[in-house]
Amino acid sequence: MKKMFLLQALCLFVSVSLFGQYKSKFPDIPIVDVHFHFSATTDIANVLKVSETIKQKYGSNLAFWVNLNDPHQALEEMKATGTNRVLFATNVGRPHKGLSVTAEEVITKVRNGYVGLKFWFGDPHRVLAEGERGITEIDDIRFADFFAALERANILMTSLHIADPNGPFGDRQNWMADPVYYWKQIRAFENVVAKYPKLTIIAAHAAWIICQDAQLDYLRYMLSKYPNLYIDLAATFQYFPILNRDNLRDFMIEYQDRIVYGTDGGRVSDNAIDSHAERYSRTFAILETNQTVNGSFFGDQPVKGLDLPREVLEKIYYKNAVLLYPGLKEAMGLERRRP
């Protein structure tokens, strides 16, 4: 038993050491992070430095971002800082006490330079105090006219955050530990996806239906039934070890046309350039290699790489995003060739 433990430890050390020497086999594939939160121009300036560091140290081409924080009056300044490499979404955050904007206001913003809407409907317990009245499910009738108007106007739901993580028995996670309450949120989310079939929805964090194998099967069902639904991978990599690796890899390949890359990154300080570059590179290694990677964008738990085929990586990294996000194809200079 002791020898077996030492052998496993050695294998882990070797795989992690190999990751330290990791260089992308796909430096020509541009990567779009569709789930990032820039709060200031300094964040954008520094993430561009992160991109250069990644290119030099790891060979990957982190090229574009979608900012899910609405910069409001600072939009033009942040656009200029981003040198045409950042697209911007407007957002509705924590609408559990009622909507703070109208559908018409959202539509006007999208018609004037925004790519779509982020709608944050996380765990109501994070917004409503115990006993406080409010909107506790996303399919509440009070949102119906809002969603219907967005559907009619063909507004992209660039990010819809539903619920919070709920893991397997014995590891339920601290976010939304009650599985009954969790599934009530997910079922309400499905009702919205079904009710507005022409509303294209990109579910943030894979709709958090990715923290155990049974959830992944339900996500398969959702993607197979609702062609208007897509998912991003933001902040999900740290949950990959909970899943059966082959099951997850098969899922990624089967639904390669419905998945986009994201991280849920945020503030990037001057002294965090190298650490952000390393965090990004871990996610690339998880998707691109069969190595055991020592951590991901969040968390430090070892993750066995998925070794996805090039054609799958191309779709997840940028081709699917090009088809979804208005203006991205032009920004990437892809007008003359099929994405």
Residue pairs with C-beta under 8 A, 6 or more apart in sequence:
11 292
12 292
12 302
15 291
15 292
15 293
15 302
16 292
16 293
16 294
16 302
18 291
19 282
19 285
19 291
19 292
19 293
19 294
22 58
22 281
22 285
22 289
22 291
23 58
23 59
24 58
24 59
24 60
24 284
24 288
25 288
26 60
26 288
26 310
26 313
27 55
27 59
27 60
27 61
28 61
29 61
29 310
29 313
29 314
29 317
29 318
30 61
30 63
30 64
30 317
30 318
30 332
31 60
31 61
31 62
31 63
31 64
31 261
31 284
31 317
31 318
32 63
32 64
32 65
32 66
32 260
32 261
32 317
32 318
32 321
32 322
32 328
33 62
33 64
33 65
33 66
33 261
33 262
33 263
33 265
34 65
34 66
34 158
34 159
34 202
34 232
34 234
34 260
34 261
34 262
34 321
34 325
35 66
35 68
35 159
35 204
35 232
35 234
35 235
35 262
35 263
35 264
35 265
36 47
36 65
36 66
36 67
36 68
36 262
36 263
36 264
36 265
36 266
37 67
37 68
37 69
37 264
37 265
37 266
37 267
38 44
38 47
38 65
38 67
38 69
38 71
38 78
38 86
38 266
39 69
39 266
39 267
40 74
41 74
41 77
41 78
41 81
42 268
42 270
43 266
43 267
43 268
44 67
44 78
44 81
44 82
44 86
45 81
46 268
46 269
46 270
46 272
46 273
46 276
47 65
47 265
47 268
47 276
48 82
48 83
48 85
49 273
50 62
50 268
50 273
50 276
50 277
50 280
51 62
51 63
53 273
53 274
53 277
54 60
54 62
54 277
54 280
54 281
55 61
55 62
57 277
57 281
58 277
58 281
58 284
60 280
60 281
60 284
62 280
63 85
63 318
63 332
64 85
64 86
64 87
64 318
64 321
64 328
64 331
64 332
65 82
65 85
65 86
65 87
66 86
66 87
66 88
66 89
66 115
66 158
66 262
66 321
66 325
67 78
67 86
67 87
67 88
67 89
68 89
68 91
68 118
68 158
68 159
69 91
70 88
70 89
70 90
70 91
70 109
70 114
71 77
71 78
71 88
75 88
75 113
78 86
78 88
79 86
79 88
79 113
84 331
85 331
87 115
87 325
87 327
87 328
87 331
88 113
88 114
88 115
89 114
89 115
89 116
89 117
89 118
89 158
89 159
90 106
90 109
90 110
90 114
90 116
90 117
90 118
91 117
91 118
91 119
91 120
91 159
92 99
92 100
92 101
92 106
92 117
92 118
92 119
92 120
93 118
93 120
94 120
94 122
94 126
94 127
95 119
95 120
95 121
95 135
95 143
96 121
96 124
96 127
96 128
96 134
96 135
96 136
97 127
97 128
97 134
97 135
98 134
98 135
98 142
99 142
99 143
99 146
102 146
103 145
103 146
103 149
103 150
103 153
104 149
106 117
106 150
106 155
107 149
107 150
107 153
107 155
110 116
110 117
110 153
110 155
110 156
110 326
115 156
115 158
115 325
115 326
115 327
115 328
116 155
116 156
116 157
116 158
116 325
116 326
117 150
117 155
117 156
117 157
117 158
118 157
118 158
118 159
118 160
118 161
118 204
119 157
119 159
119 160
119 161
120 161
121 138
121 160
121 161
121 162
122 161
122 162
122 163
122 164
123 163
123 164
123 175
123 176
123 185
124 134
124 135
124 136
126 164
127 134
128 134
128 136
135 142
135 143
137 184
137 185
137 188
138 162
138 185
138 188
138 189
138 191
138 192
139 188
139 189
139 191
139 192
139 195
140 188
143 192
144 195
147 192
147 195
147 196
147 199
148 196
150 157
150 196
150 199
151 196
151 198
151 199
154 198
155 199
156 200
156 202
156 324
156 325
156 326
157 199
157 200
157 201
157 202
158 202
158 325
159 202
159 204
159 232
160 189
160 201
160 202
160 203
160 204
160 207
161 204
161 205
162 185
162 186
162 189
162 203
162 204
162 207
162 208
163 176
163 182
163 185
163 186
163 189
163 207
163 208
164 173
164 175
164 176
164 182
164 208
165 173
165 175
165 176
165 205
165 208
165 211
165 239
166 172
166 173
166 175
166 176
166 177
166 178
166 179
166 182
166 208
166 211
166 215
167 173
167 211
167 212
167 239
167 242
168 211
168 212
168 214
168 242
171 242
172 178
172 179
173 211
176 182
176 185
176 208
186 207
186 208
186 209
186 218
189 203
189 207
190 222
190 226
192 201
193 201
193 222
193 226
193 228
193 229
194 226
196 228
197 226
197 227
197 228
198 228
199 228
200 228
200 230
200 324
201 228
201 229
201 230
202 230
202 231
202 232
202 260
202 324
203 229
203 230
203 231
203 232
204 232
204 234
204 262
204 264
205 232
205 233
205 234
205 235
205 236
205 264
206 219
206 231
206 232
206 233
206 236
207 219
207 222
207 231
209 215
209 216
209 218
209 219
209 222
210 216
210 219
210 236
210 239
210 243
211 239
211 242
211 243
212 242
212 243
213 243
213 244
213 247
216 243
216 247
216 248
216 251
219 231
219 251
220 251
220 254
220 255
222 229
223 229
223 231
223 255
223 258
229 258
230 258
230 259
230 260
230 320
230 324
231 258
231 259
231 260
232 259
232 260
232 261
232 262
233 259
233 260
233 261
233 262
233 283
233 316
234 262
234 263
234 264
235 263
235 264
235 297
235 298
237 282
237 283
237 286
237 296
237 297
237 298
237 299
237 303
238 295
238 296
238 297
238 298
238 299
238 301
238 303
240 248
240 286
240 296
240 303
240 304
241 301
241 302
241 303
241 304
245 304
245 306
248 306
249 306
249 307
249 308
252 259
252 306
252 308
252 312
252 316
253 308
253 309
253 312
256 311
256 312
256 315
256 316
257 315
257 320
258 320
259 315
259 316
259 320
260 316
260 320
260 321
260 324
261 283
261 287
261 316
261 317
261 318
261 321
263 279
263 280
263 283
263 297
264 297
264 298
265 276
265 279
265 297
268 276
279 295
279 296
279 297
279 298
280 297
282 293
282 294
282 295
282 296
282 297
282 303
283 296
283 297
285 291
285 293
285 305
286 293
286 296
286 303
286 305
286 306
287 305
287 306
287 308
287 313
287 316
288 305
288 307
288 308
288 313
289 305
289 307
290 304
290 305
290 306
290 307
291 304
291 305
292 302
292 303
292 304
292 305
293 302
293 303
293 304
293 305
294 300
294 302
295 301
295 302
295 303
296 303
308 316
318 332
318 339
319 339
321 328
322 328
322 329
322 332
322 334
322 339
323 339
329 335
329 339
